[in-house]
């Protein structure tokens, strides 16, 4: 015996729906307490699932059924309409029976699952300390930057300058006598 009136899966007319069985369930968390019994303190709704079984017949039965398969392959969220309207449903499983009862069509069982899409939201932050607000600002393009000199590099540069002065003293005949350029072991730039 068929249920409801006209059953439609997205835009595909289902000639007869033998049953549609929605399943609405919750997960309940339980925790053990000291005296050995459990307490349940939280419930979380699971996505609704729906099992539809019926028949598609007629000259266009395979064309209509091909659209249902295409919805599944394209991961398209669809609407099922019968006695109750179920929206944002994904086809998770399709089974068909090709027998003598439906010579010009097929019997089917289709499993659907409700999909909840997450949507990002924006929050306005008010009264934020200046240091936090500065860090929260997006990065900006500052163009091409020259590397900055570190303290170690500055110290090395100063040491190089002192060595040049000492080396000039050796090559110029100053303190310690002049050995001449290149003989002191120091390269003078």
DABEL-V807541 format. One line per field, one symbol per residue. psi: psi as a letter, one per 30 degrees, with the letter a starting at -180 (. if undefined). A space follows every 10 residues. Layout:
psi=???
//
This chain:
psi=kllackkkjc gjkjekjekk jkjjlkkkkk kklegfllkk gkkkklkklk kkkakkllfg eeeeeeeeee eeefhkklkk kbekkklhkk jfkkklkjaf fiehblllkk klkkkkkkkk lkkkkkhkke eeeeefklkl jgakkkklkl eeeeeeeeee eeeeeeeeee fggbkglkfl kffffkkk.
//
